[in-house]
Amino acid sequence: MAAKDRREELIAAGFRVMIREGVAKATTRAIVNEAEMPLGVFHYCFRSREELLQEILTRFTDSTVIAARRTFEGEGDLGSRITKSLNAFWGTVELRPGEHQVSYELTHYALRQAGFEDLARRQYQRYREVHQELLEEVAEAAGIDWAVPVPVLARYLNSVLDGVTLNWLVDRDSEHSREVLRLTGEHLLTLARERSRQTAQPGPVS
């Protein structure tokens, strides 16, 4: 097996161990045992356990970003696109709760490890950037402006999704969690302002 393929196997094995047993128990030996590889192979593919954990967190962030962008594809009015996006996000939480729990564990792990704090910061910066891009795209498609600065709205949306996800991981109350998302969608609509013709189609200044 090529080194690249071995890396992929170890990353997948590390994710499985963490989902099943948590980040603390995802030791190097536990990961190679899961991948059915000798211990020496791990050190051939990765410089350290932390490097593998960094790769897993980066990949989870990227996959979350891709899923978020995919839900905004297609047509629909502002309300339907927001609802579709929130429901699609929530579908991934209920379908793959272990992955979301691991992402929180890895975020806290990165904040606790000297030299890895920036990884967690980049993770959440990327989330906010994507939320901001999507909010700007949907506003442009709907011909509206947001009543609050988009960076603030992106942080607000990210905070709500983080909070409702973590609450659900604790109590698994899907009914009330979905109600929170519905209220979030309704609140976003109250912050939409119809764009003036001058803003939407600026003309030449005489």
C-alpha positions as CSV (number, residue, x, y, z in Angstrom):
1,M,0.0,0.0,0.0
2,A,1.3,3.4,-1.0
3,A,2.1,5.9,1.8
4,K,-0.7,8.2,0.7
5,D,-3.2,5.3,1.0
6,R,-1.8,4.3,4.4
7,R,-2.3,7.9,5.6
8,E,-5.9,7.8,4.5
9,E,-6.5,4.5,6.3
10,L,-5.0,5.9,9.5
11,I,-7.0,9.1,9.3
12,A,-10.2,7.0,8.9
13,A,-9.2,4.7,11.7
14,G,-8.5,7.6,14.0
15,F,-11.9,9.1,13.3
16,R,-13.6,5.8,14.0
17,V,-11.7,5.4,17.3
18,M,-12.6,8.9,18.4
19,I,-16.2,8.5,17.5
20,R,-16.4,5.3,19.4
21,E,-14.2,6.0,22.5
22,G,-13.4,9.7,22.5
23,V,-10.3,11.8,21.7
24,A,-8.5,11.0,24.9
25,K,-8.5,7.2,24.1
26,A,-7.4,7.7,20.5
27,T,-3.8,6.8,21.2
28,T,-1.3,6.0,18.5
29,R,-1.5,2.3,19.4
30,A,-5.3,2.3,19.4
31,I,-5.3,3.9,15.9
32,V,-2.9,1.5,14.3
33,N,-4.8,-1.4,15.9
34,E,-8.0,-0.1,14.4
35,A,-6.3,0.2,11.0
36,E,-4.6,-3.3,11.4
37,M,-1.2,-1.8,10.8
38,P,2.2,-2.1,12.6
39,L,3.0,0.8,14.9
40,G,6.0,1.7,12.8
41,V,3.7,2.5,9.9
42,F,2.1,5.3,11.9
43,H,5.5,7.1,12.4
44,Y,6.3,6.6,8.7
45,C,3.1,8.5,7.7
46,F,2.8,11.1,10.5
47,R,5.3,12.9,12.6
48,S,3.1,12.7,15.7
49,R,-0.4,11.9,16.9
50,E,-1.1,15.6,17.0
51,E,-0.5,15.9,13.3
52,L,-3.1,13.2,12.6
53,L,-5.6,14.9,14.9
54,Q,-4.9,18.2,13.1
55,E,-5.7,16.5,9.8
56,I,-8.9,15.0,11.1
57,L,-10.1,18.4,12.4
58,T,-9.2,20.1,9.2
59,R,-11.1,17.5,7.1
60,F,-14.2,17.7,9.3
61,T,-14.2,21.5,8.9
62,D,-13.8,21.2,5.1
63,S,-16.6,18.7,4.8
64,T,-19.0,20.9,6.9
65,V,-18.2,23.8,4.7
66,I,-18.9,21.8,1.5
67,A,-22.2,20.6,2.9
68,A,-23.2,24.1,3.8
69,R,-22.5,25.4,0.3
70,R,-24.3,22.5,-1.3
71,T,-27.6,23.3,0.4
72,F,-27.6,26.9,-1.1
73,E,-27.5,25.6,-4.6
74,G,-30.6,25.9,-6.7
75,E,-33.4,28.4,-6.7
76,G,-36.0,29.6,-4.1
77,D,-37.1,32.6,-2.2
78,L,-35.2,33.9,0.8
79,G,-37.4,32.0,3.3
80,S,-37.2,28.7,1.6
81,R,-33.5,28.8,1.1
82,I,-32.9,29.6,4.7
83,T,-35.2,26.9,5.8
84,K,-33.6,24.4,3.5
85,S,-30.1,25.3,4.7
86,L,-31.0,25.0,8.4
87,N,-32.8,21.7,7.8
88,A,-29.9,20.3,5.8
89,F,-27.4,21.2,8.5
90,W,-29.6,19.6,11.2
91,G,-29.9,16.4,9.1
92,T,-26.1,16.0,9.3
93,V,-26.2,16.4,13.1
94,E,-28.8,13.7,13.7
95,L,-27.3,11.4,11.1
96,R,-23.7,11.7,12.3
97,P,-23.7,12.8,15.9
98,G,-20.4,11.2,16.7
99,E,-18.6,13.3,14.2
100,H,-20.0,16.5,15.6
101,Q,-19.1,15.4,19.1
102,V,-15.5,14.6,18.1
103,S,-15.2,18.0,16.4
104,Y,-16.0,19.7,19.7
105,E,-13.5,17.5,21.6
106,L,-10.8,18.3,19.0
107,T,-11.5,22.0,19.3
108,H,-11.0,22.0,23.0
109,Y,-8.0,19.7,22.7
110,A,-6.4,22.2,20.2
111,L,-7.1,25.1,22.6
112,R,-5.4,23.2,25.4
113,Q,-2.3,22.1,23.5
114,A,0.5,24.6,23.2
115,G,1.2,25.5,19.6
116,F,-2.2,24.1,18.4
117,E,-4.4,27.0,19.5
118,D,-4.4,28.5,16.1
119,L,-5.9,25.4,14.6
120,A,-9.1,25.9,16.6
121,R,-9.1,29.6,15.7
122,R,-8.8,28.8,12.0
123,Q,-11.6,26.3,12.3
124,Y,-14.1,28.8,13.6
125,Q,-12.8,31.6,11.3
126,R,-13.5,29.3,8.4
127,Y,-17.0,28.6,9.6
128,R,-17.8,32.3,10.0
129,E,-16.3,33.1,6.6
130,V,-18.6,30.5,4.9
131,H,-21.6,31.8,6.8
132,Q,-20.8,35.3,5.7
133,E,-20.4,34.2,2.1
134,L,-23.7,32.4,2.1
135,L,-25.5,35.3,3.7
136,E,-24.2,37.6,1.1
137,E,-25.0,35.3,-1.8
138,V,-28.6,34.7,-0.6
139,A,-29.1,38.5,-0.1
140,E,-27.9,39.2,-3.6
141,A,-30.2,36.5,-5.1
142,A,-33.2,37.8,-3.1
143,G,-32.4,41.5,-3.7
144,I,-32.3,42.4,0.0
145,D,-29.8,43.8,2.4
146,W,-29.2,42.7,6.0
147,A,-30.2,45.1,8.7
148,V,-27.0,44.2,10.7
149,P,-23.4,43.9,9.5
150,V,-22.9,40.6,7.8
151,P,-19.9,39.6,9.9
152,V,-22.0,40.0,13.0
153,L,-24.9,38.0,11.5
154,A,-22.4,35.2,10.5
155,R,-21.1,35.0,14.1
156,Y,-24.7,35.0,15.4
157,L,-25.7,32.1,13.0
158,N,-22.6,30.1,13.9
159,S,-23.2,30.6,17.6
160,V,-26.8,29.4,17.3
161,L,-25.9,26.3,15.3
162,D,-23.1,25.5,17.8
163,G,-25.4,26.0,20.8
164,V,-28.3,23.9,19.5
165,T,-26.0,21.1,18.4
166,L,-24.2,20.9,21.7
167,N,-27.6,21.0,23.6
168,W,-28.9,18.2,21.3
169,L,-25.8,16.1,21.9
170,V,-26.6,16.3,25.6
171,D,-30.3,15.6,25.7
172,R,-31.2,14.4,22.1
173,D,-34.4,16.5,22.1
174,S,-34.9,16.8,18.4
175,E,-38.4,18.3,18.6
176,H,-37.3,21.4,20.5
177,S,-34.0,21.6,18.6
178,R,-35.8,21.9,15.3
179,E,-38.1,24.5,16.9
180,V,-35.1,26.6,17.7
181,L,-33.9,26.3,14.1
182,R,-37.4,27.4,12.9
183,L,-37.2,30.5,15.2
184,T,-33.7,31.2,13.9
185,G,-35.0,31.2,10.4
186,E,-37.9,33.5,11.2
187,H,-35.5,35.9,13.0
188,L,-33.2,36.0,10.0
189,L,-36.2,37.0,7.8
190,T,-37.0,39.9,10.1
191,L,-33.4,41.2,9.5
192,A,-33.9,41.3,5.7
193,R,-34.5,44.7,4.2
194,E,-35.7,45.2,0.6
195,R,-32.9,46.6,-1.4
196,S,-33.5,50.0,-2.9
197,R,-33.4,50.4,-6.7
198,Q,-30.4,52.7,-6.3
199,T,-28.6,50.1,-4.3
200,A,-29.5,47.2,-6.6
201,Q,-28.9,49.0,-9.9
202,P,-26.6,52.0,-9.4
203,G,-26.8,54.4,-12.3
204,P,-24.3,56.9,-13.5
205,V,-23.7,60.0,-11.4
206,S,-24.5,63.2,-13.3
